[in-house]
Structure formats: structure tokens, C-alpha cells
Amino acid sequence: MSMYVRKEKQVTLRSMNAQDIEEVREVGQVAWSDLAMHDLGRRFKYPKRSEKIIEAYLAADPDGCIVAEADGKIVGSGFCHTWGKVGWTGPLEVLPMYQDHGVGRKLLGACESQLLERGCTVIGLETMCHLAKNLHFYLSSGYRPGQSTLIMEKVLRHEKDPLDDVREVTIDDIDAGLATVSRLSEKINPQLDYASEAGSILRRRLGNVYVMDEGSGPLGCALLHTYQRGEEATYSSVKALLVDPEAPDPLSVLDRLMARCERTSLEGGKSKLLTRFATADTRMYDQMITRAYVLKGMNLRMLKHGEYDERGRGSITSWAG
Ligand SMILES: CC(C)(COP(=O)(O)OP(=O)(O)OC[C@H]1O[C@@H](n2cnc3c(N)ncnc32)[C@H](O)[C@@H]1OP(=O)(O)O)[C@@H](O)C(=O)NCCC(=O)NCCS
């Protein structure tokens, strides 16, 4: 509990609709720019979140996209994501002048209710672990700290990696592709299913989905997002990369799939590839260093409901919106 008595601001929560997208993008931009100013000590105008990404969130789960309104204007927003039985919230944003009046907590509670309604057995999120406010906000909302998530980035350059054993899933073979994504997800954690995320990438043209096959069947898959904050962003991001826990050499599966994502990004005019992954061992970090990735920061995964861990090595998963 805080040491001072604060006044709650009166807000109403409702589901977001397509007409709200621009206002929601502005709220996000203002909230993150304000955070950057306090965090970094200098003015920085954050790019707006991609419209296409918000449209995809809305299409995937309209009731899971929630806005807080005061005096007819949007002052905060929160998004729910359901990957099988794994549910997470993000991004969560409140206009600075409405912060510290309980709006964030209301939005978070509404997101959790939606995720519970969808039958999620795991509910969590990821946040910046160097921000005392965010840690307090989530800890005092019942979230316990879990694994760390490393944020790594690579400046892309032409390389001669072999790419033949990685194939792209196209809209024509979407059913088989999504079945593979589901199978690999389940092997990593029985509650996890990335098929809806992969489906959204393919149907809404947000990026590419790749599968790495060997004679015995798929060893891994990668979900690449080429749309980022601001459609013209110079980077793309590996949203997920799943490696079969029984793969004989999991880190080489990671390596081949990353090489494919890097090539596509470079060919698409991107200069950087960003990725975030929860990790409990340093071998994956070493592998990423070998691929010339640089550490940019660290987030913290936090869990409110259920238990969650991942089998195998080399997979990239992140609950960040
Ligand atoms: C995180 C965020 C959504 C919270 O929204 P909010 O409306 O301010 O949240 P609430 O008012 O419900 O709760 C804030 C809590 O943090 C506390 N707090 C504020 N500043 C703090 C600080 N410097 N250190 C510790 N706690 C702090 C408040 O006292 C309050 O706790 P209390 O209820 O125990 O008194 C909002 O700050 C935001 O938009 N931040 C920028 C974007 C961001 O970081 N999003 C989250 C990404 S995971």
C-alpha cells in the first residue's frame, strides 16, 4: 500500500473499437515518451505503435482490447493475448496526467478477467525490471517474479548462411503450417499454442512464418514480425521461435531459423532484427553473441496464475506487445 492517500480518477472501461485506434496510438506515444523522459532524463518522442498491429490485436480478441475513458476521451488502454491456455497482458498504457489514480489497476484487472473467461491457466506479463513503479504496480497486483527476458538486437549484414532446410509457410498451406506450430508449442509447454499468432501474421501480412524440417519432421519454427512501431520502422522482430525439445542440436535449429529471419528482414529493407527471449541458461545468450547480437536490456516475466516453464533449449518466447 502506498504511504499517501490518493484520489481515484473516475474512468469507465469498455471494449475498444476500430474508431479508437488513432487515440489509443496517441495514448501509447504520450505514455512511453513521458516514461522515457523520466527514465533517460531527456526528451524523446516515442514512435506510435503500428496501426496494423493494433488492428491485428482487435481482430484476434475484440473484447480483450480495453480502453479507459474519462470525459469522453481515452486515457488508457490494455490488451489481452491468448496463446492456447497461456494468457498475457500488454501493452498497458495510461496518460501521464491520469497515472497514479488507479486507472492502470482497473485496466489490468479487466484484462485478467478476460483472460480467465477464456480459460487461461497461466496469466502473466513482462515488464521493465529497472522501473520501481512498474515492479510495485505488478507485485502489489499479485504478480510474482519469474524468468528474466533478454532483449537482443543485431545490425543486419549479408551473410552466407545455408537456408535450404527452412521453408516459408504460405497462405496456401496455412492449415498444415499452423498444425506444425501448435505441435511444437505443445512440446515446449502443454499449455502453449502459438497457432493463432502465426495465423494472424499470415492472414494479416504482418511478417513471415518459417518451419525447419529434417527427414524426421519439423524441428522448429519461427514467427517473424516485419511491422513495428511506425510502419517504416527500420527493424523487424522475431516474435517467437520454437525448437523441438527432442531436436538433437537445438541451438543449431535456433541458428538456422534466425539466419532465415535475418535474410528476410534484410531483403525487406530492414537494418536491424530485434528479439526478446526468456532464458534460464547462458548457452543461448552465447549462441546469440556468436550470431553478432548485442544485449540491449532485460525485462522480467511475472506470473499471477498458474505455473509455466519451457522444455528444451533455444526457443524464443516473449509476452511483450
Ligand atoms: C504502468 C502504468 C500502466 C500504471 O498505470 P497507473 O494508472 O499509474 O497505475 P495505478 O495508479 O493503478 O497504480 C500505480 C501504483 O504505482 C505506485 N507508484 C507510483 N510511482 C511509484 C514509484 N516511483 N515507485 C513505486 N511505486 C510507485 C502508485 O502509488 C500506485 O501504487 P498504489 O496503488 O499501491 O498506491 C502507467 O504508469 C504507464 O502507462 N506507464 C508507461 C508505460 C508502461 O510502463 N506500461 C507498462 C508496461 S509493462
The ligand as a Gaussian input file, in Angstrom:
#p B3LYP/6-31G(d) Opt

LIG

0 1
 C        2.370000       1.249000     -15.658000
 C        1.115000       2.109000     -15.800000
 C        0.186000       1.479000     -16.839000
 C        0.406000       2.159000     -14.447000
 O       -0.754000       2.934000     -14.572000
 P       -1.308000       3.833000     -13.337000
 O       -2.646000       4.336000     -13.744000
 O       -0.303000       4.826000     -12.937000
 O       -1.432000       2.713000     -12.214000
 P       -2.160000       2.803000     -10.770000
 O       -2.445000       4.223000     -10.442000
 O       -3.304000       1.863000     -10.777000
 O       -1.029000       2.202000      -9.827000
 C        0.254000       2.774000      -9.758000
 C        0.947000       2.333000      -8.496000
 O        2.361000       2.658000      -8.566000
 C        2.712000       3.447000      -7.411000
 N        3.858000       4.269000      -7.777000
 C        3.884000       5.421000      -8.487000
 N        5.167000       5.848000      -8.639000
 C        5.950000       4.954000      -7.995000
 C        7.350000       4.840000      -7.805000
 N        8.213000       5.750000      -8.301000
 N        7.821000       3.767000      -7.128000
 C        6.975000       2.833000      -6.629000
 N        5.621000       2.888000      -6.780000
 C        5.117000       3.944000      -7.450000
 C        1.453000       4.176000      -7.094000
 O        1.462000       4.673000      -5.767000
 C        0.418000       3.061000      -7.267000
 O        0.516000       2.110000      -6.229000
 P       -0.571000       2.033000      -5.023000
 O       -1.876000       1.683000      -5.685000
 O       -0.056000       0.931000      -4.157000
 O       -0.586000       3.391000      -4.382000
 C        1.479000       3.566000     -16.205000
 O        2.423000       4.053000     -15.297000
 C        2.059000       3.717000     -17.620000
 O        1.326000       3.905000     -18.596000
 N        3.409000       3.659000     -17.744000
 C        4.082000       3.848000     -19.019000
 C        4.002000       2.597000     -19.877000
 C        4.354000       1.335000     -19.086000
 O        5.372000       1.248000     -18.428000
 N        3.484000       0.329000     -19.187000
 C        3.653000      -0.957000     -18.543000
 C        4.499000      -1.807000     -19.373000
 S        4.610000      -3.458000     -18.750000

